[in-house]
Amino acid sequence: MGRLINLRHLNIKHTDDLMYLPEGIGKLSSLQCLYKFTVGGASGAAHIQELKDLNLLQGYLIIGGLGRVEVANEACGAELKEKQSLHALDLDFEPKESEIIERNQGQLLSSALERMEGVLQGLQPHRNLKELYIRNYPGIKFPSWMMEELLLYHLNRLELHDCINCTELPALGKLLSLEVLKTYRLHKLNKIGIEFYGFGTGSGRVNREASFPKLKELHIKDMDSLEEWDFVLVGGEEVIMPCLREIHLDCKNLKALPALGKLPSLELLRVFNMHQVKHIGVDFYGFGGPGNRIIAFPRLETLQFSGMHNLQLWDTGVEELEGKLIIMPCLRHLFIENIVKLKVLPAFGKLPSLEVLDIRDAREIEHLGSEFNGIGGVGGVNISFPKLARLRLSSMYKLEEWDLGVEDENNGKEIIIMPCIRQIHLEGGKLRTLSSLGKLPCLEELEIGELDEVKHIGPEFYGVNGAKIAVFPRLKKLILYEMENLEEWELEVAEGQEIMPRLSSIKFTDCRKLKVLRSHFPHTLKKLKFSYCPELTWRPPTYSPAASNSLSHPLIEKLKLCRDAGVFSRSLLFLPNIKYLYIVDPPETATFLQGLSELKELQRLRLEGCNSLVCMPEEEDPIAFLMYSGKGRAQQSMQSIPRTIHHPKLGIMHHACEVTHIAIIPEFYGVNSYAGVKVAVFPELKKLNLFDMKNLEEWELGTAEGQQIMPCLCSIELRRCPNVKALPHHLPQTLREIHISNCPNLTWRPTTSPSNCLSCPLIEKLELFEDAGVFSRLLSLIPTQPQVFGYIISTKNSNISPWLIRTQRAPKFNTPLSLRQSSQSIPPPS
């Protein structure tokens, strides 16, 4: 390799198994791009000194295997300080094999530690360096050049990873251009002191007045031994991190949070797994004592506390300081998670800019009321959570009461609570009654789940006390799930009163005891989903014979039924105008879907998990869906796919069922035979999906003269039909897309025409995944007109034969052949 003296670029990215570079690499004096230089300990491997003459290197360089350097002085021979075009340097002290066990156990000899410290000292970079990464460094202290602001004048990013023996950080505060500092897994560092900021160690005036003058992002994570972080200023003139915007902390043994509220530019603070912190108070906000009014966290927008297992008290300190302290005036996002011992939440309602509040796994919280809302302000009307738009309360297992009172008990003033709230997610707890959420004027989405104590939803949920005003005036989406003891949802309204006038979607999941669904739903309701609500019934309206506000309103368009949906699994007579119907895993005891034949607007029908679907006799009902899989009928499995309804607007159909035979036959199209029938069947069907039909073997698509079957079909999808043997030979001329996956036995049935190809010359898109049978091998089945293919997509295991390219009938492509993740590389034909 040493003879390639004019080589400028050697790209060895993604060579993780490369153990070392060969000897002679140092002779490539014209080399500009190397990316990685790995020091080897074997014979014939390059030594660190071979970097000496590579002074034209530029950009990013990884130097790996530095733990294999035998003599510290060898590192000086690399002369990194002469490489002025090198902007990013990654130093990895991967150990030699004989020291791996000792290093992992922290038992390296002092001589080995001194050798590694000498190696790092000898790797001083040029002052133009902008990024420095140090990994797996086993030394106790860092080199002196890391503390010289003039030697690292342009350094803007520094990362220290797995420096497991370091006991103190250098005076990094003196680095004038540093913008990003990340430290991970410095397991023996137990204190960050004032020396970290560099005060008193520099000679310039700037160093005495500002520490980390340009730092914007700070990560201190997985520092298991860190117990103290000194953030107290020595005098009164120093400034710490004036430009810092982000802090990420993960230090499980840190005993107290530093006074981060003093940071004037901090916008994001994330704190994880600080299990030893028991109290958050005025020290955290940076209030040092009596004096003028101060603002803590003046620009903070996002705050996250997670995994603070011993936090017991969170004190804002506002009352004691008599209004001298303003806290987080710009905070918009607040996330609290896994705070398992905190019993009282602070007055978050006082935060003037809060938009998102997410509280999860606060297990000891029993009550949310006026303290949480921050009621008790000075002045006219009190507004709690004035800008809050999203609220989540989850896994608060002891929560028994959530009070959304509208009157201040102390002074009788009117209280406005959450005037801008749009989304609420309430999950888990011991609430017996739901809060009066109906009075929230802007609420659009409401999700409630896992409230096992709630048995009844009634007037208290609406919070209007008979007033003739709209309840949930803007609610559009309502979700109830895993409400195990909920029995009734009452929607009775007084004359002149509206409940949820804009509701468009309802989803009930796993409400096993819900028996009655009241009928008063608005005209805007479009989507219904019921999953495992076996007792669910529907009660017709009592006050209005016309039932203008009932569930039977004609604008409901989408219905999804999963498992046992009560009355909805048996009858659709009161929902005649459904456009989209999904039936998934119907119950064993389901009887007959009454009203299915009346769904004149049905456009999409999807059946999943209907493993024992059988046909109804025609004399009993003209549609043909009866689901049996219970005792006494278990042997009556399908002999064919059931005859499908002739909806004139049915546009998309899916079948996902295990049939015991065999064929898609004329009855599937709603006719007794093909002969003599001169009407269109599935006249507007555009997309047909057949999947997970493990026993399907044959699909007929015979036609008689003057007959049309699926004349508008554009797309066919066959997935996981391992025994299907042939596609129909008469496919409509409108077909544009074919998707085939896991159909290994698929073949092609020749037509009676002379041409040996599918009778659909305008196919534009063919997708082959896994084994697509004959299509994975012989694309000559597709005709060769210039407009045949837009593109072909195939994945590995498709076993596409190279004969695809060599055949005289190979298709012509308008766009390049795409073989995503293919095990074979096949170029498009010219």
N, C-alpha and C positions, 0 to 999 in steps of 0.2 A: 504493500500500500504506500510505502514511503516514496515510490517513484511518481506518484500522481501530484507532482509539485504545482500544477496549475489548477487543481481542483478547488472550487470555491464553495460548493454547497454539498454537504453530506447529510442527508435526511435519514435519521435513524429513530424517528418517533415510533411509538407503539412497539418497541422491542424490549418488553419487560423482562424477558428471559436472557437478555444479553448480559453476560457476566463481566466482560471487560473488553476494551479495545486493544487491538494488536500493537505491538511495538512498531515504531516508525511513524506513528500518526503525527508526531511532532515535526516531521519534515514537510508537512503540507502547509507551508508558510503562507499560501494564498487563500487558505480556508477562511471563509466569512461566516458560514452557517454550519454549526455542528449539532446543536440542540443538547446533546448529552455526551459527557465524557465519564466513563466508568473506570475507576482504578481497580486493577486486578492484582491478586497475589500470586497467580500462577506463572509458570515459565512462559515467556513469550507475550506477557500482558504489558500494556502501557503503564508507565509510572507517571506520577503527578507532574514531574519535571518536564514532560513532553509538551505541556501547555506553554512553555516559556516563549517559543517563537511564533505562537499562533496569535499575534497581536492584532490581527485584522478581524478577529471574531466579533460579532455584533449581535444585538438582540438578546435572546434568552439562552442561558446555558445552565444545565444541570451537571454538577460534579458529584458523582455517586461513589460509594465504596471508600469514603475517606477514612473509615475505621481501619482500613488495610494499610494505610501509610505507616511504614515501619519507623521512620525517623522524622521528628518534627521539622527539622530544617529542610526536608525535601519539599514541604509545602511552600516555603519561601521561593524555591526554584521555579514555581509556576508563574511568578511575577504577574499576578492578576492586576496589580495596581498600574500596569502599563497598558492594559486593554481598555482604552478610553471609549470604544464604541459598544462595550458590553453594558446593557441597560438593566438586565435582570439576572440575578445569580441565585441558584438553588444549591445549597451545600447539604449533602446527605451523608451522615457519618455511619453508614451501614457498617457493622463490625465484621472483622474477619472471623472465620468459622471457629477458631480456637477460643474466642472471647464471647461468643453469643450467649452461652449459659451464664457465665459470670456477669455479663451486663444485665441480663434479664433478672437476675437475682440481686442486683446492686452490689456485687462483690468484686468489681474491678480493682486491681491493685493501684496504689497511688501512682506508681510509675506510668501505668497505662493512662490514667486520668491526666497526668501532666503532659504526656505525649499528645493527647487529643487537644488539650488546651493550647499547646504549642502549634499544632497543625492549624487550628482556627486563627491563631494570632498571625501565622504566616500567610494567610489567605486574604490579606487586606486588599479590598478592591479599589478601583479608580474612583475618584470623587464624582464622576459622572453617573455612577450607579443610581438607579431609581427604585429598584425592588430587590429585597434581600430575603431569602428564605433559609432558615437553619433547621435541620431535622435530625433527630436521633443523636444529638450532641451529648456525650456522656460527661463532659467537664463540669467542674463546680462553679467556675466563674467565666464570664465572657471577656473577650479581648478588649484591650484599651482603645483600639480604634473605633469601637462601637460607641464610645462616649465622646468622641471628638466631632463637634458640629462641622468643622471645616473639612474633615476627611469624608464625611457623609453629607455634604451640603445639599445635594440634590435628592437624597433618599426620601421617597414619599410613601413607601410601603415596607413594613417589616413584619415577618411572621416567624414565631418560635414554636416548634412542634417537638414534643417528646424529649425535652432537655431535662431528663429525669433526675439529675444530680445537682442542678443549679439551686443555690440557696438564696440568691438575691438577683434582682434585675439591675442592669446598668442604668446610668443616669440618662435615660432616653428622652427625657423632657427637654434636653438641650438640642435635639435634632430639629432644626428650624423648618425643614420642609416636610416633615413626616405627617402624612394624612391618614394612614391606616396602620393600626397596630393590633396584631392578633397573637395571643399566647395560649397554647394548649398543652395540658398535661405536664406542667412543671411540678412534679409531685413532691419535691422537697422544699418548695418555696412556701413559707408560712407567714410572711409579712411583706406588705408593700409599704415602705416608709417614705419619708420626705426626700431621701436621696434619689428616689425614682424620678422626681420632678426636676432634679438638676440644680436646685437652688444652692447658692454658695459655692458651687464648684467651677463656675465659668468666670471668664474675665471680662465679658461684655455686659453692658447695661441691659441689653435685651434679655439675657439669661436670668438676670435678677428679677425682672418684672413679669416675665411670661414664661410659662412652662407648657410644652407642647403647643406652640403658638398657632400651628395650622392643622392639628389633629382633628379629623372629622369622624372617624370610626374606630371604636375600641372593643375588642373581644377578649375576655378573660374567662376561659372555659376549662372544665375538667381539672381544676386546680384543687386536688383533694386535701392538701395540707394547709391551704391558705386560711388563716384565722383572723387576721387583722389587715385592714386597709386604711392607712392614715391619710385622711383628706383634709386635715386641719392646716390652715396656713400659718407659717411661722410668724410673720409680722402682720402687716395689713396692706402692703402694697403689691404683693404677688398676685398674679392672675394664673389660674390653672385651666388649661384646655378651653380657651375662649371660643373656639370654632367647633367644638365637638358636637356632633349631631346624633350619633348612634352609640349605644352601649349595650353589649350582650354579656351577661354574667351567668356563670354556672360554677359555683364554688360551695360545695355542700357543707363545709365546716366554717365558713365565714360567719362570725358571731353577730355582726351588725352591718347594716347598710351604711356606706359612707354618705357624706353630706352632698349628694348629687343635685339637690335642689339649687345649689349655687351656680350650676353651669348655665350660662346665659343663652346658649344656642342649642341645647339638647332638644331633639325632636322625637327620638325613639329610645325607649328603655325596656329591655327584656331581661327578666330575672328568673332563673330556673334553679330548682333543687337546692335552695339555701335553707337546709333543714334546721340550722341552729338559730336562725333569727326568730325571736319571740315577740318583738315589739317594733312597730313602725311609728315613729313620732316626729317631734319637731326637729330632732337632730338630722333625720333623713331629708327634711325640707331645707336644711341649711340655715335655720334661725339660730343665731348665736346669743340672743339675749335681748334686753330692752333697747329700744331705739326707734328709728323711723320705720314707717310701713315698708315691708318688703314683699316681693313676689317670688314664690318658690316655683321652680320649673316654668319660667315665663313663656317658653316656646314649645314645651312638650306636647306632642300630638298623639303618640301611641305609647301605652304602658301595659306591660304584661307581667304578671306574677304567676309562676307555676311551680308546684311541688314544694311549697314552704310549709312543711308538715307540722312545725311547732309554733307557727305564728298564732298568737292568742289575742293580741290587742293591736288594733290599727287606729291610731289617734291622729286626727287632723290638727288638734291643738288650737283651733280657731277661737273657741270660747275663752280659753285661758289667756290668749294673747289679745283679746278685746279688739278683734278686727285689724290688728297690725300685720297679719299674715294673709296674703292671697295665694291660693294654691291652684296650680295648673289651670290657668285661665284659658289656655288654647287646647286642652286635651280633647281629642275627638274619638279615640278608640281605647277602650279599657277591657282587658282580658284577665280574668282571675280563674285559676284552675288548681284543684287539688290542695286547697287550703283547709285542712281537715279539722283544725282545732279552733278556728276563728268563730266566735259566737255572735258577734255584732258587726254588721257592715257599716262603714263610714257613711256620711251624708253625701252620697254620690249625686243626689238630686240637685245639689248646689253648684255642680260643675257646669259652667255656663255654655260650654261648647261641645259637650259630650254628645256624640252621634251613635256610637255602637258600644253596648255594654253586654259582655258575655261572661257569665259566672257559672262555673261547673265544679261539681264535687266539693261544695262547701257544706260539709255534712252536719255541722253543729248549729247552723242558722235555723232558728225556730220561728222567727217573726220578721216580717218586712212591713214597716209602717212609716210613721211620720219622721223617725230618725233617718231612715234610709232615703226618704223623699227629700230630706233637708228642709222640711216645713218650719217656719219660724223666722223668716227674713224680716228686714226692716223696710217699711214703706207701704205702698198700696197693695195691689193684688200680688200674691205669692205665686211664682211659677216654678214648679218642680220638673227637672229634666227638660229644660226649655227647647233643646234641639235634638233630643234623643230620637233616632229613627229605627234602630234595631235593638231588641232586647232578647237575651237568652238566659234562662234560669234552668240549669240542668243538674240532676243528681244531688239536689238539696234534700236529703232523705228525711230530715227532721222538720222541714218547713210545714207549719200547721196553719199559718195565717199570712195572708198578703192583703194588706189594707190599702185600698186606693181611695181613701176618704177625700171629700171635696171641701171640707171645712176645718179650719184651724180651731182645735178645741180651746186654745188659750185666749184668742182674741176674736173668734167668730168671723174671721175674714175668709173670703172665698179663695179657694186653692185651685189652680190650674195644673193638672198633672199630665205630663207627656203629651203636649199638644201636637207634636210632629211625628209621633210613633207610627211606623208603617209595618213593622214585622215583630211578632212576639213568638218565641218558642219556649214553652213551659213543659218541663219533663222531670218526673220523679218528685216525691215528697209525700207528706201526710195531709195535704189540703183536703178538707171534707166538702167544701164548697168553692167554686171558682170565683175569682175576684170579679168586680164589676167592670169588665173590660169593654162592655158595650158602649160605654160613654166616651171612649177614646175616639176623637173625631176623625183621625187620619189613618187608623189601622186598616191595612190591606191584606195581610197574611197572618193567620193565627194557627199555630201548631201546638197541640196539647197531647201529652202521652204519659203513660206509666204513673197515673194518679189513681192508685188502687182504692183509695178511700172515697172517691167521688161516685155516688150512686145516681144522682139526679142533676140534670142541668135545667135550670128554670129561670124565673124572673130576676133572681139575684145576680145572675151572670150578665144580664142586660143592663142592670143598674139605672133604670129609668123611673121605677115606682109609678107606673101608669101614665107618665107624661106623654103627650101626643107629639113625640119627636122621633126621629129615625134612630134606630139602635144599630150599632156597627154600620154607620152610614156609608163607609167606603170599603168594607171588607169584600175581598174578591176570592180569597182562597182559604178554606177551612179544612184542617186535618186533625182527626182524632185517632190515636193508636194506643194499643195495649192498655185500654181502660177496662180492666178485668171485671169490675163490679158496677160499671155504668149500666143502668137499666132503662132509663128514659131520658129523652131529650125533648123538652117541652118548647114548642114554638107558638103557643097561643098568643095572640096579639089583641090589643084593644082596638076598637074602631078608630080609624084615623092614625094608627101607629104603624110604622114600617120597621121590619126587622131584616137586616142585611139586604138592602135594596139593590146592591151591585154584586152580589155573590155570583161567581161564575164556576167555581170548582169545589167539590166536596170529596173527601177521601176518609173512609172509616176502615181501620185495620185492627183486627184482633180485639174487637169489642164484643166479647162472647155472650154477655148477658143483655145487651141492648135489645129491647123487645119492640119498642114503638118508635117509629120515625114519623114525626108530625109532618103535615103536608104543606105548611105555609112556606114555600120557597119562592123566590122572586122569578120574574120572567127572564132575568139575565143568566140563570143557571144553565151551563153548557156541559159540564163534565161531572160524572159520578164514578167513584171507585169504591167497591165494597169488597173486603177481604176478611174471611172468617168472622162473620157476624151471623151465626146460625139461627138465632132467635129473632132476627130482624123482621118486622112486619111494617106495613104502611097503613096509617090511619087517615082516611079521607077527611077533608075539611068539613067542619060542622056549621060554620056560620055563613057560608056562601055557597048556594046551590050551583052557581056557575063555576066555582073552583078556579077562579082566574089566577089565584096565587098558588096553585097546588103543584105538586110534584109532576102532575101529568101535563105540564105546560109543554107545547110543541117545540120549544127551542133547545131542549136537551139533546145534544148531538153525540156525546161520547160516553159509553158505559163500559166499565171494566169490572168483571166479576172473577174473584180469585177464591178458590176453595168454596166453602159454604157461605153464600151471601143471603141466606134466609129466603124471604119471599122473592127476591130478585133472581135466585137460581131456579125458580119454578115458573115465574110468570113475568111477561113483559107487556101485558095488555095496557098498562097505563103509561107506557113509554113508546108510543107508536112512531115517533119521528127520529129515531136514532140513526146516525150516519156511520158511526164507528162502534163496533161491538167486539169486545175481547172476552173470551172465556178461558180461564186458566185453572187447571186441576179441579174440576167440578167435584162435588161431594159424592160419596157412594150412594147416598139416599136421594140424590136429586131425581126428580120425576121428569116432567115435560115442560119445555120452555114455551109456555103458552104465549101466543102473540108474535112469535118469530116470523110467521108468514105474513104478518101485517106491517112489517118494517119496510115500507115502500121506499124510504129514503136511504136505505142501507148502502154504503159505499165500500166499507171495509169490514171484513169478518175474519177474525183470527181465533183459532182453536189450539190450545196447548194442553198437553197432558190429558187429553180425552182418550184414555187408553182402551176404553170399552164402549165406544160409540157404536150404536146399532140403529138401523133404519126403522121408522114407524111405517106400519102398513098404510097404503095410500087411502084406503077407505076411512081410516081414523083421522088422518090429517094430511093435507097435501105437502107439508114440508117434512121433514124426515130426520129430526134430531131427537134421539132418546138416549140418555146416558145411563148405563147400568154397569156397575162393577161390584155390587154388593152380593150378599148371600142369595143363593137360589138362581142368580142370573150370571154368575161368574163365567160359566161355560159358553154363554151366548155372545161370544166375541164377534167382531165384524167379519162378515164374509166379503165385504167390499166397502169402499169408501161410500158414505151415505149420499143419497141424491141431494144435490144442493139447490137452494132456492133460486128461482129465476127472478132475481131483482133486476129491473132494467137498468139501475144505476150502480150495480155492484162493480167497483173499480179495482179493488185489491183483495185478494183472498189468500189466506195462509191455511195450511193443514199441518198439524203436528200431532200425529196419533200413530199408535202401533197397530197396524192392521194385520190380521192373520192370513190374508190372501193378498195380494196377488195382482189385481188389475184395477185400473180406473176405467170403468165400463160405461155404456150409454146412460145408465141410471144416474151416474154422477152429473150428467148434463141435463137431467130432468126429462129425458125421453126414454121410451121403452126400447127403441131401436133407432139406428141411424137412417134406415131406409124410409123414404117418403116424407121426411120431416123437412120442410122448407122454411124454417124460421131460424133467426139468429139466437144462439144460446150464449150466455154471458156477453151480451151485446156491447157492454162498455168496460169489460174487464181489461185492465192495463198491466197488472202485475200479478204473477202467480208464484207463490213460494211453497215448496214441498220440502219438509225437513224432518229428520228423526223418524222416518218411516222405514223401520228396520226390515220389514217383511214384504214391502212393495216390490213386485217383480215386473209388472207390465203396465204400460199406460197407452191406451188406445186414443186416437184422435181421428177416427174415421169420419168421413163426410159423405152425404148423398148429394146428388145434383141439386143445385139451388140452395143448399144448406150452408150456413156459416157458423163456425164455432170459434168463439173468442176473436172476432174480427178486428178488435182494437188492441190485442195483446202486444205489449212492448217489451216486457221483461219476464224471463223465466229463471227461477233459482231452485236448484236441487242441492240439498245439503244433507249429508249423512243418511243416504239411502243406499246402503251397501249392496242390496240385491236387485235393484232396478236394472233391467237388462237392455232396454231400448228406449230412446226418445221417439215420440210420434213422428211419422215421416211427413205428415201434412201439417206444417206449422204456418201460421198466418204471415202474410207479406209485411205486416207492420212490425214484426219482431226485430228489435234492435240490440238487445242485451241478453246474454246467457251467462249464468254463474253456476259452476259445477264444482262441488267439493265432496270428497269421500264417497265417490260412486265408482268403485274400482271395476265393476262388472258392466258398466255402461257401454253399449255398442250402438251401431247405427243400422237402422232398418232401411234397405234400399226402397226407393219409390219405383213406380212402374214406368217413370220417364227415363229416357236414355241417359241423362246426366246423373253421374254418381255423386250427388251432393245434396245438401239440405236445400229445400225449396224456399229459401228466404235470403235473397241476394243482398239485402240491405243491412245485415247484421254489422254493427259498428263496434261493439264491445264484447269481448270474451274474457271471462275471469276463470282461471283454473287454480284451485287450491287443493293441496294434497293430491290424491289419486283421482283423476277425472276420467278414468277408463280410456276408451279409444281416443278421446279428445286430447289426452296427454301424449299421444303418439302419432296420430294421423290428422293433421289439420288440413289435409287435402280434401277432407269432407266438405270444407267450406269453399264456395266458388271463388273465382279469381278475378272478378270484376274490380276495376280500380278503386271503387268506393267500399270495398268489403269491410276492412277493419279500421277502427280508430286506434285501438291499442289492445294488447294482450297483457294480462297480469298473471304471473305464476309465482308460487312460493317453492321453497325447498321440499323435497320428497315428491314433487310432481312427476319426476322421471320423464321429462320432456326429451323425446328422442332427437338426436341430431338429424334424423331423416326429415324432420320438419323443414329444414333448410334445403336439403338436397333434392327433395321431390320436385318433379316438373310441375305439380299442381300447387306448389307453395303459394300462400297468399301474399298479396302485395300490400304493404303498409304505407299509410299516409303519415303516420307518426311513429317514432322509434318503438321497437319492441321493448317492453318493460318486464324484466324478470326480477322481481323483488325477492331477495333472500334466496335466490335459486342456487341449487347445488351445482348447476351447470351454467356456464357462460355462453350464451348463444347470441351472436350479433344479428341484427335485423338483416333481412335479405336486401341486396342492392337492387 
